[in-house]
């Protein structure tokens, strides 16, 4: 049989946010590869081999997927969220580029999913309703100086900012520095969303002004969104709404 | 009955990219409101009133949705892509903020969808695999000077850049100026993706170096993604892959 790879996004957690395209690919797979908790979301069945692997082995996992597909297997590489946003798609293409030339004949598709920042944004309102940027705050794969440079320029551009991987045990002080830097540029009043484990039973949302934001409000399951200068909070008895108007001159009135 | 509004993202076009959450909301709706071509994607059925409206009446449409929900109707406001990204969610919240206080008791949910930049990115590979920004190039709602400022700062930050609404009949010269500006900052070799009508029968993908990019490669159905300095093309007999490695020091080798 002719092998293929689908690099599929499982969304933020809720099965109602998995696209039918991804569900169909999983139904046709012979092998599912990915980080342990994501593979655990795929139901076992006869004819399907699950290959859960640990975190931080993305390139090994990617090469494994390519080897299996080159041998004719139907491989789904699973990511949470969207595979093209700080996830497995880039790792597969890095492995492809570095690997044997026959891998370039493999049918590879990327199947998009609901990425964490858009799931978090939807739950809170529409903080990414105007121009925005997405920054991975992990310094595993880039120098801290580049993170700080991007933060300063993004704040100067007045983008709303979505932060992936804000905080880890390995670098607990990094996110506190990010908040300090942003307070220096954006002031204390800018609204910040901490959205943890969105769409799962552990979901928690919190909106605070930047002056009250602290690093311990985020963990590895938290998406952080810092508003632009236009981002607003609508207070309601049933809970606040955080949104950024469509116009750079502010909301309609 | 108690009214509600779901602001739902229909994704880029293919029904296999509509989440089950959105499908469920549509099945429970009494009213569907939106721009004509998006409402046309919803199948008529007994008990469902369709309210298609023209473009550029977002606030009227939003107020209409809120009025219907306040009267107890079950309203789905449809957007293409994701409703929180340059789409209807922000308009509904603008109308809510400007409207009568009883509107603040209405149950409003935003249901995320596959936004155009992530659908386009998936089709081409993973050009948004590292830090990136999303900019709406329409100057209907912001001054051109702000667009240019953001472009310069985003290029200096070395973000990959996704452009919504690159070109319209009303301002055909704007996108040519964007390309000129970017050539001045990024040089001629930066890869650019033009992704038109992704996931529909009219889908067309084109990857060219910035030096060869021209404004007429985009129309109102085109998503444009300009790579960062790290974005790479893998040439293959079966078609190129465009991707940005996960590491700021370049791809694995």
Interface residues (C-beta under 8 A of the other chain):
Chain A: X11 X14 X15 X16 X17 X18 X19 X20 X21 X24 X58 X59 X82 X83 X84 X85 X86 X87 X89 X90 X91 X93 X94 X95 X96 X97 X98 X104 X105 X107 X108 X109 X110 X111 X112 X113 X114 X115 X118 X119 X121 X122 X123 X125 X126 X127 X128 X129 X130 X131 X132 X133 X134 X135 X136 X141 X142 X143 X146 X149 X150 X153 X154 X156 X157 X158 X159 X232 X234 X236 X237 X238 X241 X243 X244 X245 X246 X247 X248 X249 X251 X252 X253
Chain B: X11 X14 X15 X16 X17 X18 X19 X20 X21 X24 X58 X59 X82 X83 X84 X85 X86 X87 X89 X90 X91 X93 X94 X95 X96 X97 X98 X104 X105 X107 X108 X109 X110 X111 X112 X113 X114 X115 X118 X119 X121 X122 X123 X125 X126 X127 X128 X129 X130 X131 X132 X133 X134 X135 X136 X141 X142 X143 X146 X149 X150 X153 X154 X156 X157 X158 X159 X232 X234 X236 X237 X238 X241 X243 X244 X245 X246 X247 X248 X249 X251 X252 X253
